[in-house]
Amino acid sequence: MGVVNVTPDSFSDGGLYLDPAAAIAHGRELVATGAEILDVGGESTRPGAEPVAAEEEMRRVVPVVEGLRELDCEISVDTSKAAVAAAALEAGAMIVNDVTALRGDPEMAPLCAERGATVVLMHMLGEPRTMQVDPRYDDVVADVKAFLAARLQAATAAGIAEERVWLDPGIGFGKTAAHNMELLRRLGELRELGRPLVIGTSRKSFIGKLDGSAAGERLGGTIASSVLAAVEGAEVLRVHDVAEMRQALAVAMAILG
Ligand code: HH2
């Protein structure tokens, strides 16, 4: 899953693809280098980010989805607002990537059920504005697993087919570096939920915590963590650098056979 951030303020590529033509060109490049899914987002969820109004988010996302719909890939919309998801689904998206796991907007679950969209349910402790202020868990893996199980149940209760649900532990969303690494180490426990796992470690700050690297210097850490996640059974890797990720994955999987 290649990331297309149509935002001025995303943590690693904010402002680079705010112009729809630049975002579309970037999406094309990601597909040409091996992305099977493009995740188009119009609101940053980085720690401390301020919310964006639905109208503005739609204005950013819809033309980009329309410009990418003809490509040989699936399009996901990274939003927690039902109005934005509805417009993106209308424009050609088939996946709704909701970092609030359907808790952010009461209209989101019925919309996804009615449209038959695939839904990514992600774990987040708190909200982006405050989530990195002293996050605590009893057992981070058990807590995240229980949360994802409950959200999966809420999704199916709302009429979303279980086969349409993917789960994501939300690396970096209300977690310390130690929490993130424990989740990655024990990913097998989340596989027990029986749904495909999405993992997004790309350029995140836990990598910088280990070696002091800035967001633009975390490709090695992104690849190491994503390859290990794939080996542990993650099926979707959400990354900014698709070409390098593809190569790393191909080599790792060839060796493992
Ligand atoms: N991470 C980000 C955004 N959306 N969605 C899922 N399912 N999983 C993730 O780990 C995830 C996500 C943050 O990355 P990015 O989009 O690059 O940054 P920003 O939120 O600042 O736009």
Boltz pocket constraint, residues with backbone or C-beta under 6 A from the ligand:
constraints:
  - pocket:
      binder: B
      contacts: [[A, 3], [A, 5], [A, 7], [A, 9], [A, 10], [A, 11], [A, 12], [A, 41], [A, 43], [A, 44], [A, 45], [A, 46], [A, 78], [A, 97], [A, 98], [A, 99], [A, 120], [A, 122], [A, 168], [A, 170], [A, 171], [A, 198], [A, 199], [A, 200], [A, 201], [A, 202], [A, 238]]
      max_distance: 6.0
